[in-house]
Amino acid sequence: MEPSLDKLETCDLECEVVDLPASQSEMDRLREESAALEPYRHLRRGLTIWDTHAHVGCDIDARRLSAAQVVERLDLVGAEKAVVFPMNDPRQGFCFHHPNDLVWAAYQRYPDRLIPFFRLNPNFPSREEYERRVGQGFKGIKLHPRSQSFRISQPQAMEIYTWAEADGLPVLLHTGKGAASVVEEVRRMVDAHPCLRLILGHSALQELPECCAQCGSCDWILFDTSTLERDQLRELLRRTDPRKIAYGSDIPFSHHAHELTLLLEVAREVGLSREDLALILGGNLRRWMEQAAPARGECALETGG
């Protein structure tokens, strides 16, 4: 039986109140941070911003972010939508059932602002939770090799990619801090699943140059800009087709305004066109969310425009 939204909103952790707003002091701090975007007001005018990487709920490190707080942050930076998924919730159990319920409740409250992804742990049987979430209408999957201690290309994870490829669901894969042998593992994964829509969370970070070289030509990969340092972001924008890059914030583990301001600064520095910036800020993610799943052998750049 589906849990009701009201039941989910009366759970024992404060973050699970879907509409819990930020405190006044927190809002003041966020507004102050957002002032850094003011020099780019004209550049951003008319551009649609979709955030590829945001969390909602609670983390084992005690960080919390409600759906209302996500939307408040979107409003402050002028973003329209965000992909949201669970944090490393202390009550994830074997399959993230409860945190996934919270993401769905958040989406139900803000269906025009949030894009729900569910989370799985490949170390445990996942098929039942996968089918449940696909049936509900989730739009993608989040996997975190470091937090759940699995290899990107281990058999249990590869099974999840098989399901996602068949159903046309994007997979957002953590490839940032703590992820090892990213390029080797991702190449093995992509070679086995050429039509899987894969978002590289944090763009392989330490292995970014090699990942750009080895995976930048893969048809169905998006490099997520969240938490990259200036030099790494510059490398990504210079080496990778703008049709394969997507803006992400990683809130609450990073700051929304900082991530967006840094992207705009580096985009201007490397001479990115307004058309290419529009793709990175939201066009690429929007295309993935709105177009049909690819057929085997179909090229993302040919079909995506």
C-alpha positions in Angstrom: 0.0 0.0 0.0 1.3 3.5 -0.9 2.2 5.6 2.1 0.2 8.9 2.2 1.9 12.2 1.9 0.6 13.2 5.3 2.1 10.1 6.9 5.5 10.8 5.3 5.4 14.4 6.6 5.0 13.3 10.2 8.1 11.1 10.4 10.5 11.6 13.3 13.3 13.6 11.6 12.8 17.3 11.1 14.0 17.2 7.5 11.2 14.9 6.5 8.7 17.7 6.8 8.5 18.4 3.1 7.6 22.1 3.4 10.0 23.0 6.2 11.4 26.4 5.1 14.9 27.7 5.8 15.3 29.9 8.9 15.5 33.6 8.5 19.3 33.6 9.2 19.8 30.9 6.6 17.8 32.8 4.0 19.8 36.0 4.8 23.1 34.0 4.2 21.8 32.5 1.0 20.7 35.9 -0.3 24.2 37.3 0.5 25.8 34.4 -1.4 23.5 34.9 -4.4 24.6 38.5 -4.7 27.7 37.2 -6.4 25.5 36.3 -9.4 24.5 39.9 -10.0 27.3 40.7 -12.5 25.9 37.9 -14.7 22.3 39.0 -14.6 22.3 40.0 -18.3 24.1 36.9 -19.3 21.6 34.6 -17.5 18.5 36.5 -18.8 16.4 34.3 -21.0 18.4 31.2 -20.2 16.7 28.2 -18.5 18.6 26.7 -15.6 18.1 23.1 -14.6 20.2 21.7 -11.7 21.4 18.2 -12.4 22.6 17.3 -8.9 20.6 18.1 -5.7 19.7 16.1 -2.6 16.7 16.1 -0.3 16.2 14.5 3.1 18.9 13.6 5.7 22.5 12.4 5.6 24.4 10.3 8.1 26.6 13.3 8.7 23.4 15.1 10.0 23.0 17.4 7.0 19.4 18.1 6.2 17.5 19.7 3.3 13.7 19.8 2.8 12.0 20.0 -0.5 10.9 23.6 0.4 14.5 24.5 1.0 15.6 23.1 -2.3 13.0 25.2 -4.1 14.0 28.3 -2.1 17.6 27.8 -3.3 16.4 27.4 -6.9 14.4 30.6 -6.7 17.4 32.6 -5.3 19.7 31.6 -8.2 16.9 31.8 -10.8 16.8 28.1 -11.6 13.7 26.4 -12.8 14.1 22.8 -11.9 16.4 20.4 -10.1 17.0 16.6 -10.1 16.7 15.5 -6.5 17.6 12.2 -4.9 18.2 10.8 -1.4 21.3 11.5 0.6 23.2 8.7 2.4 20.2 8.5 4.8 20.9 6.7 8.1 17.7 4.7 7.6 18.4 3.6 4.1 18.1 -0.1 5.0 19.0 -2.4 2.2 17.3 -0.6 -0.7 16.7 3.1 0.2 13.0 2.4 0.5 12.2 5.1 3.1 14.5 7.8 1.6 13.0 7.1 -1.9 9.5 7.6 -0.4 10.7 11.0 0.9 11.9 12.0 -2.6 8.5 11.0 -4.0 6.7 13.1 -1.4 8.9 16.0 -2.3 8.1 15.6 -5.9 4.4 15.4 -5.2 4.6 18.7 -3.4 6.6 20.4 -6.1 6.0 18.5 -9.3 6.9 21.6 -11.5 10.2 22.2 -9.8 11.7 18.8 -8.9 12.7 15.8 -11.0 12.8 12.7 -8.8 15.6 10.1 -9.0 15.6 7.1 -6.7 18.6 5.5 -5.0 19.7 1.9 -4.8 22.4 -0.2 -3.1 23.7 -2.7 -5.6 25.1 -4.9 -2.8 21.6 -6.0 -2.0 18.7 -7.3 -4.1 17.2 -4.2 -5.9 14.7 -5.4 -8.4 11.6 -5.0 -6.2 12.5 -1.5 -5.2 13.5 -0.7 -8.8 10.1 -1.8 -10.2 8.2 0.0 -7.5 9.9 3.3 -8.3 9.7 3.0 -12.1 6.0 2.2 -11.6 5.5 5.3 -9.5 7.1 7.5 -12.2 10.6 8.3 -11.0 12.7 9.8 -13.8 16.1 8.3 -13.0 18.5 6.5 -10.6 21.3 7.7 -8.3 24.2 5.3 -7.4 27.0 6.2 -5.1 30.0 3.7 -5.3 31.9 5.2 -2.3 29.0 5.5 0.1 27.6 2.0 -0.7 31.0 0.4 -1.2 30.7 -1.1 -4.6 32.7 -1.0 -7.8 31.1 0.8 -10.8 31.3 -2.3 -13.0 30.7 -5.0 -10.5 28.0 -7.6 -11.6 25.3 -6.4 -9.3 25.7 -2.8 -10.5 25.9 -3.9 -14.1 22.5 -5.6 -13.7 21.0 -2.3 -12.6 22.4 -0.6 -15.7 20.8 -3.3 -17.8 17.4 -2.5 -16.3 17.9 1.2 -16.7 19.1 0.9 -20.3 16.1 -1.2 -21.2 13.7 1.3 -19.6 15.4 4.5 -20.8 16.2 5.7 -17.3 19.2 8.0 -16.8 21.7 6.9 -14.1 23.5 9.6 -12.1 26.7 7.9 -10.9 29.0 9.4 -8.2 32.5 9.7 -9.7 33.9 12.3 -7.3 35.8 11.9 -4.1 36.5 8.3 -3.1 35.6 6.8 -6.5 38.5 4.7 -7.8 39.5 3.7 -11.3 36.6 5.7 -12.7 37.7 5.8 -16.4 38.4 2.1 -16.6 35.2 1.1 -14.8 33.0 3.6 -16.8 34.5 2.4 -20.1 33.6 -1.2 -19.2 30.1 -0.1 -18.2 29.5 2.0 -21.3 30.9 -0.7 -23.7 28.4 -3.2 -22.2 25.5 -0.7 -22.2 25.9 1.7 -25.2 22.4 3.2 -24.9 22.5 3.8 -21.1 22.0 7.5 -20.4 24.8 8.2 -17.9 25.4 11.3 -15.8 28.9 11.4 -14.3 28.4 13.2 -11.0 31.4 15.5 -10.4 32.9 14.5 -13.9 35.4 12.0 -12.5 37.1 14.7 -10.5 40.8 13.5 -10.1 40.5 11.5 -13.4 38.8 14.3 -15.3 41.3 14.8 -18.1 41.6 11.1 -18.8 37.8 10.8 -18.6 37.3 13.6 -21.1 39.7 11.9 -23.5 38.3 8.4 -23.0 34.6 9.0 -22.5 33.9 12.4 -24.1 33.0 10.8 -27.4 30.5 8.3 -25.8 27.0 9.0 -27.2 25.0 9.1 -24.0 27.2 10.7 -21.3 26.7 14.0 -19.5 29.5 15.4 -17.4 28.1 17.0 -14.3 29.9 20.2 -13.2 29.2 20.0 -9.4 32.0 20.6 -7.0 34.7 21.0 -9.6 37.6 23.3 -8.9 38.2 26.2 -11.2 41.1 24.5 -13.1 39.0 21.3 -13.4 36.0 23.2 -14.7 38.2 25.0 -17.2 39.6 21.7 -18.4 36.1 20.3 -18.8 34.8 23.2 -20.8 37.8 23.3 -23.1 38.0 19.6 -23.8 34.4 18.5 -23.9 31.6 19.1 -26.4 29.1 21.5 -24.6 26.3 19.1 -25.6 27.8 16.6 -23.1 28.0 18.9 -20.0 25.3 19.7 -17.5 25.3 22.2 -14.6 25.0 20.7 -11.1 25.1 22.2 -7.6 25.4 19.2 -5.2 23.4 21.0 -2.5 23.5 20.9 0.5 27.1 19.6 0.2 28.1 22.6 -1.8 26.6 26.1 -2.3 24.2 26.8 -5.1 25.2 30.3 -5.8 28.9 29.5 -5.7 28.6 26.6 -8.1 26.6 28.7 -10.6 28.9 31.7 -10.3 32.0 29.7 -10.8 30.5 28.1 -13.9 29.6 31.5 -15.4 33.0 32.9 -14.6 34.9 30.1 -16.3 32.5 30.0 -19.2 33.2 33.6 -19.9 37.0 33.0 -19.4 37.1 30.3 -22.0 34.9 32.2 -24.4 31.9 29.9 -24.3 29.1 31.1 -26.6 25.7 32.0 -25.2 24.2 29.1 -27.2 26.7 26.6 -25.6 26.1 28.0 -22.1 22.3 27.5 -22.6 22.9 23.8 -23.3 25.1 23.4 -20.2 22.8 25.4 -17.8 19.7 23.4 -18.7 19.3 22.5 -22.4 21.1 19.2 -22.2 19.3 17.9 -19.1 16.0 19.1 -20.4 16.5 17.2 -23.7 17.2 14.0 -21.8 14.2 14.4 -19.6 11.8 15.2 -22.5 13.0 13.0 -25.4 12.3 9.3 -25.9 14.9 6.7 -24.8 17.6 6.1 -27.5 17.6 3.1 -29.8 20.7 1.0 -29.9 23.2 2.7 -32.2 21.5 6.0 -32.1 23.8 9.0 -31.5 22.9 11.6 -28.9 24.3 14.5 -30.8 22.5 13.6 -34.0 19.1 13.2 -32.3 19.6 15.9 -29.7 20.4 18.8 -31.9 
